[in-house]
Amino acid sequence: MAMLNVLKHRNVSRRSLLSGFAAAGITAVLLPRTSNAADVVGAASEEVRPFKVEVSEAALADLRRRLAETRWPDGETVMDRSQGAQPDRLKELVGYWQSAYDWRKAESRLNSFPQFLTNIDGLDIHFIHVRSRHENALPLIMTHGWPGSVFELLDVIGPLTDPTAHGGTADDAFHLVIPSIPGFGFSGKPPATGWNPQRIAAAWDMLMKRLDYNRYVSQGGDWGAIISDALGRQAPDGLLAIHVNRVERATTFPADAAQALKNGGPAPDSLSQDEKVVFDEARDFLNNGFGYAAIMSTRPETVGYGIADSPVGLAAWLYDKIADWVYTRGDPEQALGMDAILDNITLYWLTNTGPSSGRIYWENVMSGAKLTEVKVPVAVTVFPGEVYKPPKHWLSKAYPKLIYYNRASKGGHFAAWEEPELFSQEIREGFRSLRS
């Protein structure tokens, strides 16, 4: 990979970002530098601009109008979720979205954390940066996934940066950097191909060093895990370890099981009964739950027209996978709450990042990256509601430096969003050996 060119197209990228926000009715406020801002971003503040967002009332009124004018499809012909998002559940969500949901609360909460933009390789990257008050805090970059956003991670900011207020000790503290993946949220939308997980990982390393963090750890689930894995394979100077709560099947499945899965056959006899359960779950996911990824890996632009034009189309597209992957299968309102679900969906709508966020699937396939082993120490937490739950001994191929493995008692694919206190404890435990 060519070295990242930090300054290339910087002014063009900034104009494009601001004009894109303006078209969506969003005022992107680039705050003047103050002494406090400089304290937060450290010596690298010359390249970092404080940021906050203010959505216009016109944009919110347009959203409500579009919701009111929805043309609904016919109801499903089954009594379960096998055909996708169910109209009764979605109509309830949309009715609340139109009449009672308050984006201003979400906006205020987001703006309560220090936010910034910085240009890396010609693209503006949005990130939250919260420094712990504890002297020996460990710098940590955390990455969200799809169909999520930085909203997934807001509830863990307190427990990780201020552990003494959340059942931990000062030795558990982290400085947190939470970026929006390119094409998601308030980060720039790549104008050309090439922003695959490997390039994003290299950008994250540059971001941490720009913030004067020369020693740090990385964490992620979903795409955040894939990006953390890519960082671990690159193993840049200063990366101490990674933690993931989602593991790549391609690098951890036993060879005979992978071949059986590819051929559509049953689990091989070499697997134990517990391992056959993991195999059957993986096969069920590939057969019945992977269509969304196949579409975005091959035709992200085609599906993009509908989710850019219709807020209900976008909501159905995102809600279906949120419902699939929470621990309370099919009932995300119980796991997260309706407001939290709508905070995330509304962010996608207001930034028109439904189409651009899906392109990471296409980019990942087109990159052709070889999934070599991760070279740095790795901590893994397996949550019971995750799609793929490999046993510890399967991970040695991809993670020869496995330093921590635990199977949590509750929580699903969106672990930080669903169980922030438990998730935070897992992060503390996973990286604890690095502090001694």
Protein Blocks (a to p, Z undefined) as FASTA:
>chain_A
ZZddfkgoklmmmmmmmmmmmmnopacddddddfklmmmnommlmmpccddddddfklmm
mmmmmmmmpccddddfbfbfknoccfklmmmmmmmmmmmpcfklmmmmmmmpccddddee
hiacdddddddfbfklccddddddddddfklmmmmmmmmmmmmlnopafklpccdddddd
ehiajbccdfbghiafklmmmmmmmmmmmnopabdcdddehjlmmmmmmmmmnopghiab
dcdfbdcfklmgcfklmmmmmnopacdfkbcfklmmmmmmmmmmmmmmmmmmmmmmmmmm
lmmmmmmmpmklmmmmmmmmmmmmmmkgoilmlmnopklmmmmmmmmmmnopmmmmmmmm
mmmmmnopacdddfbdcdddddfkbmbdcdfklmmmmmmmbcbdcddfbdcfklmlmmmm
lmmmmmmmmmmmmmZZ
